[in-house]
Amino acid sequence: MSLELPFDNSYARLPDRFYTRLSPTPVAKPGLMALNRGLADRLGLDAEALASEAGLAALAGNELPGGADPLAQVYAGHQFGGWSPRLGDGRAILLGEVVAPDGKRFDIQLKGSGPTPYSRMGDGRAWVGPVLREYIVSEAMAALNVPTTRALAAVTTGEPVHREEPLPGAVLTRVAASHIRVGTFQYFYSQNDHKALCDLVAHVIARHDPEAETALDVLQGVVERQARLIPKWMGVGFIHGVMNTDNMTISGETIDYGPCAFMDGYHPMRVFSSIDAQGRYAFSRQPDVALWNLTQLAQSLMPLIDDVEGAQGAIDRFPELFRAAWLSVFRAKLGLLTEVDGDAELIQGLLQIMAKGEADFTNTFRALGDDTARDQVMDREAFDAWHDLWTARLAKEEATPETRAEVLNRTSPALIPRTHRIEEAIVAAVSGDLGKFQRLNDALSTPFAAPGDFADLARPPTPEEAVPQTFCGT
């Protein structure tokens, strides 16, 4: 008996040139590594059914759940600035869409589910490492209140994946408000397919912007969502690592956790991605790249927008919207409850002190809550001078110390998914031990709480533990 899910597949009702219909490639012997029961409840799904034999078969791609209409989406994109006219889901299959009890619609996608017409000579598979990394990081981002795709399940396949060496295969079940990307619009624009652009705009309006009426409204909505998202990344020290246009969603969710990382020691030009040799996607460049990507979206929508000045105005608003959101995020990280001229300089002053000596990003901001941040920085004389300015700024507000501490501790996490801890969990999992993976997920589910028994996970890596580079999951 196959698993039944409450699918209502709106993307599959778009014309055939939006995707290729095909089923996942079955695997030899699926095994359950993780099931996100809380997310299952959020989606209105039966967690026990997902954990059953029929559920495992569906999560591995061996059997289609009832109501599924599986497909691989086509899109294009700029990758590190270079144009790729046809990309698409090279190792993912969209099973369909479910409508949650609150009426919100979510994609359910299998990632690592076998080759598609968009695989570009790849095998369409994933190994355990990238699957567990995306599970850990995407769920941590959700707990950090950063818009993100989610991980419903991770399963092993019982088959090796051949990279530099044979590695155990796995499949991730990813959940998203949708998988529509800037690159989806770019694909149809590059094809001069204005009818498809119209259909896509109508779909996005129905799914993400129900109050919108035009393509310009859609552009404005995407600009606003991205202007809110990137400051949230920066507020937790997150570096996406591969901000290609095919990795920017219309929904404003973070997607595709390949060579991503959270900073330990702060530096504005920090890069982890092994493929970002020029630092295009460095930490402090993320707002500029977001604006560049949004400009590509605007260009793709121009056949449907008569108001050229309006489109330019939507793009021109991004820096202002970003700055306002960035100030809001970092004011809270300093415990500030009001807006005062000079706050930006106060924030930058601390970041400059942190950059000298590369103080731990997460622990320095967290230590402001108990006034021990001085111990985190190298230039303590400069910090003392900054602290006097901060104290004077705090005095302009009427908040009690208890309120201040509450604000600081709910905006600056004690725990993030540090790269060396993720690597430890992956190495152990490859050997058959999921204990470190499970413990890390448990800890990261409450990142703003005092770490308690998880205090070891708040410690920055030693030089021997540090992971200087991260790699694409393919």
C-alpha positions as CSV (number, residue, x, y, z in Angstrom):
1,M,0.0,0.0,0.0
2,S,1.5,3.3,-1.0
3,L,1.7,6.5,1.1
4,E,-1.1,9.0,0.4
5,L,-0.3,12.7,0.7
6,P,-2.8,15.6,0.2
7,F,-1.3,17.0,-3.0
8,D,-2.6,19.8,-5.1
9,N,-0.1,20.4,-7.8
10,S,-0.4,23.9,-9.2
11,Y,3.0,24.0,-10.9
12,A,2.3,20.8,-12.7
13,R,-0.7,22.5,-14.3
14,L,1.6,25.0,-16.1
15,P,2.5,24.3,-19.7
16,D,4.8,21.4,-20.4
17,R,7.8,23.6,-21.3
18,F,8.1,24.6,-17.6
19,Y,9.4,21.1,-16.7
20,T,10.0,17.5,-17.6
21,R,7.7,15.0,-16.1
22,L,9.6,12.0,-14.8
23,S,9.7,9.8,-11.7
24,P,12.6,9.4,-9.2
25,T,15.0,6.6,-9.9
26,P,14.5,3.8,-7.3
27,V,17.3,2.9,-4.9
28,A,18.6,-0.4,-3.6
29,K,17.9,-0.3,0.2
30,P,16.5,2.8,1.7
31,G,17.1,3.5,5.4
32,L,15.8,6.4,7.5
33,M,18.4,8.7,9.0
34,A,16.1,11.6,10.1
35,L,12.5,12.5,10.1
36,N,11.4,16.0,11.0
37,R,8.2,15.3,12.9
38,G,7.6,18.9,13.8
39,L,7.7,19.9,10.2
40,A,5.4,17.0,9.3
41,D,2.9,18.3,11.8
42,R,3.2,21.8,10.4
43,L,2.4,20.5,6.9
44,G,-0.5,18.4,8.2
45,L,1.2,15.2,7.4
46,D,1.1,11.9,9.4
47,A,4.6,11.5,10.8
48,E,3.9,7.8,11.6
49,A,2.9,7.2,8.0
50,L,6.1,8.9,6.8
51,A,8.2,6.6,9.1
52,S,6.4,3.5,7.9
53,E,7.7,1.1,5.2
54,A,5.5,2.8,2.6
55,G,6.6,6.2,3.8
56,L,10.3,5.3,3.6
57,A,9.7,4.0,0.0
58,A,8.2,7.4,-0.9
59,L,11.0,9.4,0.7
60,A,13.6,7.4,-1.1
61,G,11.9,7.7,-4.5
62,N,11.1,4.0,-4.8
63,E,7.3,4.5,-4.8
64,L,5.3,7.5,-5.7
65,P,2.9,8.7,-3.0
66,G,-0.7,8.9,-4.0
67,G,-1.5,12.3,-5.7
68,A,2.1,13.0,-6.7
69,D,2.8,14.4,-10.2
70,P,6.6,14.3,-10.3
71,L,8.6,16.6,-12.4
72,A,12.0,18.4,-12.8
73,Q,11.8,22.1,-13.2
74,V,13.7,23.9,-16.0
75,Y,15.5,27.2,-15.4
76,A,18.6,29.2,-16.4
77,G,20.9,31.4,-14.5
78,H,24.1,33.4,-14.0
79,Q,26.7,31.3,-12.2
80,F,29.5,33.4,-10.8
81,G,28.4,36.0,-13.3
82,G,28.6,33.7,-16.3
83,W,25.4,33.0,-18.2
84,S,24.1,29.4,-18.4
85,P,21.1,29.3,-20.7
86,R,19.7,26.0,-19.5
87,L,20.1,24.5,-16.0
88,G,17.2,23.0,-14.2
89,D,16.8,20.3,-11.5
90,G,19.7,18.1,-12.3
91,R,19.3,15.9,-9.2
92,A,15.9,16.8,-7.8
93,I,12.3,15.8,-8.5
94,L,9.3,17.9,-7.3
95,L,6.8,15.3,-6.1
96,G,4.1,17.9,-5.7
97,E,2.6,20.5,-3.5
98,V,0.6,20.1,-0.2
99,V,-1.6,22.7,1.4
100,A,-1.0,22.9,5.1
101,P,-3.8,23.2,7.7
102,D,-3.4,27.0,7.7
103,G,-3.9,27.2,3.9
104,K,-0.2,27.8,3.0
105,R,1.1,25.8,0.1
106,F,4.5,24.0,0.1
107,D,6.5,22.1,-2.4
108,I,7.8,18.6,-1.5
109,Q,10.9,17.8,-3.4
110,L,13.3,14.8,-3.4
111,K,17.0,15.9,-3.8
112,G,19.4,13.3,-4.9
113,S,16.7,11.3,-6.6
114,G,18.5,10.4,-9.8
115,P,19.3,11.9,-13.2
116,T,17.0,14.2,-15.2
117,P,17.3,15.9,-18.6
118,Y,19.0,18.7,-16.8
119,S,21.8,16.7,-15.1
120,R,24.5,17.9,-17.4
121,M,26.4,14.6,-17.4
122,G,25.9,14.2,-13.6
123,D,24.5,11.1,-11.9
124,G,21.7,13.0,-10.2
125,R,22.6,11.5,-6.9
126,A,23.7,12.9,-3.5
127,W,25.9,11.4,-0.9
128,V,25.3,11.5,2.9
129,G,27.5,14.5,3.5
130,P,25.6,17.2,1.6
131,V,22.3,15.7,2.6
132,L,23.1,16.0,6.3
133,R,24.7,19.4,5.9
134,E,21.5,20.8,4.3
135,Y,19.4,19.1,6.9
136,I,21.4,20.6,9.7
137,V,21.8,24.1,8.3
138,S,18.3,24.6,6.9
139,E,16.7,23.5,10.1
140,A,19.1,25.7,12.1
141,M,18.2,28.7,9.9
142,A,14.5,28.1,10.6
143,A,15.2,28.1,14.3
144,L,17.2,31.3,13.9
145,N,14.1,32.9,12.3
146,V,15.7,33.2,8.9
147,P,13.3,32.4,5.9
148,T,14.5,29.1,4.5
149,T,13.7,25.9,2.7
150,R,13.2,23.1,5.3
151,A,14.3,19.4,5.6
152,L,11.5,16.9,6.1
153,A,13.6,13.7,6.0
154,A,17.0,12.3,5.1
155,V,17.3,8.7,4.0
156,T,20.2,6.5,2.9
157,T,19.9,4.6,-0.4
158,G,22.0,1.5,0.2
159,E,24.0,2.4,-2.9
160,P,27.4,4.1,-3.3
161,V,27.8,7.5,-5.0
162,H,31.1,7.8,-6.9
163,R,32.9,11.1,-6.4
164,E,36.6,11.1,-5.8
165,E,35.9,7.9,-4.0
166,P,32.8,5.8,-3.3
167,L,30.6,7.4,-0.7
168,P,27.2,6.3,0.8
169,G,24.2,7.7,-1.1
170,A,21.3,9.6,0.4
171,V,18.2,11.5,-0.5
172,L,16.9,14.7,1.2
173,T,13.2,15.6,1.2
174,R,13.1,19.3,0.9
175,V,10.1,21.6,1.7
176,A,9.8,25.1,0.2
177,A,7.1,27.7,-0.3
178,S,8.1,27.2,-3.9
179,H,11.2,26.4,-6.0
180,I,10.7,29.3,-8.4
181,R,13.9,31.2,-8.9
182,V,15.2,34.3,-10.6
183,G,16.6,31.9,-13.1
184,T,13.2,30.5,-13.9
185,F,12.2,34.0,-15.3
186,Q,15.6,34.3,-17.0
187,Y,15.0,31.0,-18.9
188,F,11.8,32.1,-20.5
189,Y,13.1,35.6,-21.2
190,S,16.1,34.2,-22.9
191,Q,13.8,32.0,-25.0
192,N,11.7,35.1,-26.0
193,D,8.8,33.2,-24.6
194,H,6.5,36.1,-23.5
195,K,3.5,33.8,-23.1
196,A,5.5,31.6,-20.6
197,L,6.5,34.8,-18.7
198,C,2.9,35.8,-18.4
199,D,1.9,32.3,-17.1
200,L,4.8,32.4,-14.6
201,V,3.9,35.9,-13.4
202,A,0.3,34.8,-12.9
203,H,1.5,31.7,-11.0
204,V,3.7,33.7,-8.7
205,I,0.9,36.2,-8.0
206,A,-1.4,33.4,-7.1
207,R,1.2,31.7,-4.9
208,H,3.2,34.5,-3.3
209,D,1.6,37.9,-4.0
210,P,-2.1,37.5,-4.0
211,E,-2.6,41.3,-3.8
212,A,-0.4,42.0,-6.8
213,E,-1.8,42.6,-10.2
214,T,1.1,43.2,-12.5
215,A,4.7,42.0,-13.3
216,L,5.9,45.2,-11.7
217,D,4.1,44.3,-8.5
218,V,5.8,40.9,-8.6
219,L,9.2,42.6,-9.0
220,Q,8.6,44.9,-6.1
221,G,7.5,42.0,-3.9
222,V,10.7,40.0,-4.7
223,V,12.9,43.1,-4.0
224,E,11.2,43.6,-0.7
225,R,11.6,40.0,0.4
226,Q,15.3,39.8,-0.5
227,A,15.9,43.2,1.2
228,R,14.6,41.6,4.4
229,L,16.4,38.2,3.9
230,I,20.0,39.3,3.4
231,P,20.2,41.3,6.6
232,K,19.0,38.3,8.5
233,W,21.8,36.2,7.0
234,M,24.3,38.9,8.0
235,G,22.9,39.1,11.5
236,V,23.9,35.5,12.2
237,G,27.2,35.6,10.2
238,F,25.9,33.4,7.4
239,I,27.7,33.2,4.0
240,H,25.7,31.6,1.3
241,G,28.7,30.9,-0.9
242,V,26.9,30.5,-4.2
243,M,24.5,33.3,-4.8
244,N,23.9,32.5,-8.4
245,T,20.6,33.7,-9.9
246,D,19.4,30.2,-10.0
247,N,19.8,30.1,-6.2
248,M,17.7,33.2,-5.5
249,T,14.1,32.3,-4.8
250,I,11.0,34.5,-5.6
251,S,9.6,33.5,-2.2
252,G,12.5,35.1,-0.3
253,E,13.6,31.9,1.2
254,T,17.2,30.8,1.5
255,I,17.8,27.9,-0.8
256,D,20.7,25.5,-1.8
257,Y,23.0,24.9,1.1
258,G,26.1,23.9,-0.9
259,P,29.4,25.7,0.0
260,C,27.7,27.8,2.8
261,A,29.1,28.5,6.2
262,F,28.6,30.5,9.4
263,M,31.6,32.6,10.3
264,D,33.6,31.9,13.3
265,G,36.2,34.7,13.3
266,Y,34.7,37.8,11.8
267,H,36.1,39.4,8.7
268,P,33.9,41.3,6.2
269,M,35.5,39.6,3.2
270,R,35.3,36.1,4.6
271,V,34.9,33.4,2.0
272,F,34.5,29.7,2.5
273,S,33.4,28.3,-0.9
274,S,36.1,26.4,-2.7
275,I,34.7,27.6,-6.0
276,D,34.6,31.3,-5.2
277,A,38.2,32.1,-6.0
278,Q,37.6,35.8,-6.5
279,G,35.4,36.3,-3.4
280,R,32.4,37.3,-5.5
281,Y,30.1,36.0,-2.8
282,A,32.1,37.1,0.3
283,F,30.1,38.0,3.4
284,S,30.0,41.8,2.9
285,R,29.4,41.5,-0.8
286,Q,26.1,39.6,-0.4
287,P,23.9,42.8,-0.6
288,D,25.6,43.9,-3.8
289,V,25.1,40.5,-5.3
290,A,21.5,40.4,-4.3
291,L,21.0,43.7,-6.1
292,W,22.8,42.4,-9.2
293,N,20.5,39.3,-9.2
294,L,17.4,41.4,-8.8
295,T,18.5,43.5,-11.7
296,Q,18.6,40.3,-13.8
297,L,15.0,39.6,-12.7
298,A,13.9,43.1,-13.7
299,Q,15.4,42.7,-17.1
300,S,13.6,39.3,-17.5
301,L,10.3,41.0,-16.7
302,M,10.7,44.0,-18.9
303,P,8.6,42.5,-21.8
304,L,5.7,42.6,-19.4
305,I,6.4,46.0,-17.8
306,D,5.4,49.1,-19.6
307,D,6.6,51.4,-16.8
308,V,10.4,51.4,-17.3
309,E,10.9,54.1,-14.7
310,G,8.8,52.0,-12.2
311,A,11.0,49.0,-12.8
312,Q,14.1,51.0,-12.3
313,G,12.6,52.5,-9.2
314,A,11.8,49.1,-7.7
315,I,15.5,48.1,-8.1
316,D,16.7,51.5,-6.8
317,R,14.7,50.9,-3.6
318,F,16.7,47.9,-2.7
319,P,19.7,49.7,-1.0
320,E,17.3,51.8,1.1
321,L,15.2,48.8,2.1
322,F,18.3,46.7,2.8
323,R,19.9,49.4,4.9
324,A,16.7,49.8,7.0
325,A,16.4,46.1,7.6
326,W,20.2,45.8,8.3
327,L,19.9,48.6,10.9
328,S,16.9,46.9,12.5
329,V,18.8,43.6,12.8
330,F,22.0,45.0,14.2
331,R,20.3,47.6,16.5
332,A,18.6,44.6,18.2
333,K,21.9,42.8,18.4
334,L,23.2,45.8,20.4
335,G,20.1,45.8,22.6
336,L,18.7,49.0,21.1
337,L,15.0,49.5,21.1
338,T,14.8,52.9,19.4
339,E,16.3,54.6,16.3
340,V,18.8,57.3,16.7
341,D,21.1,59.0,14.2
342,G,24.6,57.6,14.5
343,D,23.5,54.0,15.2
344,A,25.0,52.8,12.0
345,E,28.4,54.2,13.0
346,L,28.1,52.6,16.4
347,I,27.4,49.2,14.8
348,Q,30.2,49.6,12.3
349,G,32.5,50.6,15.1
350,L,32.1,47.3,16.9
351,L,32.4,45.3,13.6
352,Q,35.7,47.1,12.9
353,I,37.0,46.2,16.3
354,M,35.9,42.6,15.8
355,A,37.6,42.4,12.4
356,K,40.9,43.3,14.0
357,G,42.0,40.0,15.4
358,E,38.9,38.3,13.9
359,A,36.8,38.0,17.1
360,D,34.2,35.2,17.0
361,F,31.1,36.7,15.4
362,T,28.5,34.7,17.3
363,N,30.2,34.7,20.7
364,T,31.1,38.4,20.7
365,F,27.5,39.6,20.1
366,R,26.1,37.0,22.6
367,A,28.6,38.3,25.2
368,L,27.1,41.8,25.0
369,G,24.2,40.3,27.0
370,D,26.4,39.6,30.1
371,D,28.9,42.4,29.4
372,T,31.8,40.0,28.7
373,A,32.3,40.9,25.1
374,R,35.6,42.7,25.9
375,D,37.2,39.2,26.5
376,Q,36.3,38.3,22.9
377,V,38.3,41.0,21.1
378,M,42.0,41.7,20.6
379,D,42.1,45.5,20.8
380,R,40.6,46.0,24.3
381,E,41.5,49.6,24.5
382,A,39.5,50.3,21.3
383,F,36.6,48.2,22.7
384,D,36.6,50.2,26.0
385,A,36.2,53.4,24.0
386,W,33.4,51.8,21.9
387,H,31.8,50.5,25.1
388,D,31.6,54.0,26.5
389,L,29.8,55.2,23.4
390,W,27.4,52.2,23.6
391,T,26.7,52.8,27.2
392,A,25.9,56.5,26.5
393,R,23.6,55.3,23.7
394,L,21.8,52.9,25.9
395,A,21.2,55.7,28.4
396,K,19.0,57.4,25.9
397,E,16.5,54.6,26.3
398,E,14.3,53.7,29.3
399,A,14.6,50.0,29.1
400,T,15.6,48.0,32.2
401,P,18.7,45.9,32.2
402,E,16.5,42.8,32.2
403,T,14.6,44.0,29.1
404,R,17.9,44.8,27.4
405,A,19.3,41.3,28.2
406,E,16.2,39.7,26.9
407,V,16.5,41.6,23.6
408,L,20.1,40.8,23.2
409,N,19.6,37.1,23.9
410,R,16.7,36.7,21.6
411,T,18.5,38.3,18.7
412,S,22.1,37.0,19.1
413,P,22.2,33.2,19.3
414,A,24.4,31.2,21.6
415,L,24.6,28.4,19.0
416,I,25.1,28.2,15.3
417,P,25.9,25.2,13.0
418,R,29.7,25.7,13.1
419,T,31.3,24.1,10.1
420,H,33.7,21.9,12.1
421,R,30.8,20.4,14.1
422,I,28.9,19.7,10.9
423,E,32.0,17.9,9.5
424,E,32.3,15.9,12.7
425,A,28.7,14.8,12.4
426,I,29.1,13.8,8.8
427,V,32.3,11.8,9.4
428,A,30.5,9.9,12.2
429,A,27.4,9.3,10.1
430,V,29.4,7.9,7.3
431,S,30.8,5.4,9.8
432,G,27.2,4.5,10.9
433,D,27.0,6.7,14.0
434,L,24.2,9.3,13.8
435,G,24.6,10.4,17.4
436,K,26.6,13.6,16.7
437,F,24.1,14.5,13.9
438,Q,21.2,14.0,16.2
439,R,22.8,15.9,19.1
440,L,23.7,18.8,16.9
441,N,20.2,19.1,15.6
442,D,18.8,19.0,19.1
443,A,21.1,21.8,20.2
444,L,20.4,24.0,17.2
445,S,16.6,23.7,17.6
446,T,16.8,26.3,20.5
447,P,19.8,28.5,19.4
448,F,18.8,31.5,21.6
449,A,18.6,29.5,24.8
450,A,21.5,29.2,27.2
451,P,23.5,26.3,25.8
452,G,23.7,24.3,29.0
453,D,24.7,20.7,28.2
454,F,25.5,21.9,24.7
455,A,28.1,24.5,25.8
456,D,30.9,22.6,23.9
457,L,29.0,23.3,20.6
458,A,29.3,27.1,21.3
459,R,33.1,26.9,21.3
460,P,34.9,28.2,18.2
461,P,37.2,25.7,16.5
462,T,40.8,25.3,17.4
463,P,43.3,25.9,14.6
464,E,43.4,22.1,14.1
465,E,39.6,21.8,14.0
466,A,39.0,24.8,11.6
467,V,37.5,24.0,8.2
468,P,38.8,26.7,5.8
469,Q,36.8,25.6,2.8
470,T,33.4,24.3,2.0
471,F,32.4,22.5,-1.2
472,C,29.4,22.2,-3.5
473,G,27.2,19.3,-2.8
474,T,27.4,17.8,-6.3
